Amino acid sequence: MNKKIVTLGVAAFGVVGLQAADAGKVWEVTGSLRGFYDDNYTTSPEDAAEESWGIEVSPGINLTIGEGTDLEFSAGYAFGMRYYEDRETNNEDYGHELGISLSKAFSNTSILQVSDSFVIAQEPEILNGGAKHRLEGDNLRNTLSASYRQVLSGNILGELGYGNSIFDYEEAIHSALLDRSHNQVNLDVIYDMEQTEYFVGYKFASTDFDGGDLTGGLDFKSDARDNDSHYGYVGVRHQLNKEFVASAQVGAQYVDYYNFNLMPGLIPENETSPYVNASMEWGYAEGSQLVAGVSLARGATDLQAADQETSAVYAQFLHKITAKVHGTLTARYQDSEISGGTERVDGKTESLMLLGASLTYAIADNIWTELAYNYDELDSDISRRSFERNYLSIGIGTSY
């Protein structure tokens, strides 16, 4: 059976997490058909929740060239359509996901890696752009990352990285609050001891909010949140074998809001906070894997404030129950504190919990059926923000 990748929360169209084709295959075509029930598809407070039955269809294609060679290339595209029976208008949602990656080993001492992920979606878990609620419209996120690693001398390596993210939301208020471009550059110095690497690094990031201003009530100027961030960190990576990899980096993040005087008293001049990013992958048995991690960092918010400091813990547990049955459990919990804005939002906290479970049964080598359940809950100190959501789906998929 083709390896399935399950995402946290409600998986938009079931297409997130594009994977390469099975080993030895250059290309692969996939498709799935699901029926679902969503008891709060607008992610609204309990007294305003709207429910619906529906169907979703998702075809996709993956391409892999040069696997296991010094030049590897992979690309994948998936389209999704979700139809909500009980909507009065605009019954359909459409989504697109395109992923591209390239790895080039110039020699035993240098390697270049480049990847890009382009998404059009409505679910916040897929966009990962600062909004916690589901958003109507064709919302766009593109993330590019590149890194170059070179042996400098003996066990000393250097790694230079670059990343760019662009967010573009269709709805006017979220466009004003979340439309932005983010660029970052990092430089790490690494001491390599075969299975373990120790490193120290610096990262500079610049975020430019380019949405329109909001007027009426509080006049909110998008440019007031433009900022530069400086990160300093130390870390370790350990790879026991190809089945177990773990890494951790800890340090500090300093954010300079250089346009704070556009909204004095509502946007701070600067913020300093801890920075943590740790993760592990453990393939503890054939067909079974545990992925887990923790993070702490500042990022964008869909509220009229400067930003939010978010701490998060997550885990994804995939287990081969029998030769034909696989189970998956997913969980993510994050807690955010809002910084800046009026007394209504400044210092307020929000906690988000995403839980999921699924069972997959292989009818044949390239045909499977799946039963899945997801639960999302946002608990917010801010009125009319909290919600609960239950999502249940059953479907069939195939690959060729």
BELCORQUI-V531045 format. One record per residue. N is the residue number from 1. PHI is phi in whole degrees, 0 to 359 (none if undefined). Layout:
n->[N:N]
phi->[PHI:PHI]
//
This chain:
n->[1:2:3:4:5:6:7:8:9:10:11:12:13:14:15:16:17:18:19:20:21:22:23:24:25:26:27:28:29:30:31:32:33:34:35:36:37:38:39:40:41:42:43:44:45:46:47:48:49:50:51:52:53:54:55:56:57:58:59:60:61:62:63:64:65:66:67:68:69:70:71:72:73:74:75:76:77:78:79:80:81:82:83:84:85:86:87:88:89:90:91:92:93:94:95:96:97:98:99:100:101:102:103:104:105:106:107:108:109:110:111:112:113:114:115:116:117:118:119:120:121:122:123:124:125:126:127:128:129:130:131:132:133:134:135:136:137:138:139:140:141:142:143:144:145:146:147:148:149:150:151:152:153:154:155:156:157:158:159:160:161:162:163:164:165:166:167:168:169:170:171:172:173:174:175:176:177:178:179:180:181:182:183:184:185:186:187:188:189:190:191:192:193:194:195:196:197:198:199:200:201:202:203:204:205:206:207:208:209:210:211:212:213:214:215:216:217:218:219:220:221:222:223:224:225:226:227:228:229:230:231:232:233:234:235:236:237:238:239:240:241:242:243:244:245:246:247:248:249:250:251:252:253:254:255:256:257:258:259:260:261:262:263:264:265:266:267:268:269:270:271:272:273:274:275:276:277:278:279:280:281:282:283:284:285:286:287:288:289:290:291:292:293:294:295:296:297:298:299:300:301:302:303:304:305:306:307:308:309:310:311:312:313:314:315:316:317:318:319:320:321:322:323:324:325:326:327:328:329:330:331:332:333:334:335:336:337:338:339:340:341:342:343:344:345:346:347:348:349:350:351:352:353:354:355:356:357:358:359:360:361:362:363:364:365:366:367:368:369:370:371:372:373:374:375:376:377:378:379:380:381:382:383:384:385:386:387:388:389:390:391:392:393:394:395:396:397:398:399:400]
phi->[none:297:297:262:246:253:260:286:74:285:284:297:63:66:247:285:89:299:238:288:293:304:307:90:264:280:223:207:250:233:198:214:226:228:253:215:230:235:270:198:287:263:44:255:304:305:284:237:295:238:244:195:271:184:228:225:233:214:268:202:216:233:227:226:230:77:299:85:256:281:226:246:223:218:210:210:226:223:246:224:230:241:251:257:294:265:285:284:222:50:292:254:246:236:222:223:218:233:233:224:217:219:230:231:265:284:196:290:244:212:211:243:230:225:214:217:229:243:224:240:200:240:281:296:298:277:287:51:245:116:275:256:252:293:239:290:99:272:266:247:221:232:233:246:221:212:214:230:245:220:288:269:192:58:269:264:238:237:226:248:231:220:219:219:230:233:238:218:256:280:291:298:293:290:298:295:270:235:297:192:237:231:237:214:227:228:226:242:250:239:251:261:239:59:283:233:240:247:214:230:209:226:227:245:227:231:239:243:276:240:282:286:283:259:235:96:72:273:284:253:262:302:295:297:267:305:206:243:239:239:240:235:204:235:196:214:235:226:235:293:199:291:265:224:223:219:212:207:221:226:180:223:236:244:245:250:269:286:252:300:289:289:221:300:86:251:244:291:288:199:218:233:207:293:226:221:210:224:205:212:229:225:271:279:198:299:78:230:205:239:238:210:186:223:209:212:195:266:199:290:229:271:262:279:211:287:192:220:262:240:252:217:226:215:205:223:240:251:228:276:282:222:300:247:241:238:240:224:236:229:206:214:229:222:234:235:244:279:239:91:85:279:299:298:239:298:81:285:239:223:241:238:237:235:233:209:212:208:234:239:241:276:289:210:302:237:225:220:235:217:242:221:222:227:230:240:216:245:247:238:288:263:298:66:252:292:201:231:212:243:222:235:218:219:195:224:218:211:218:218]
//
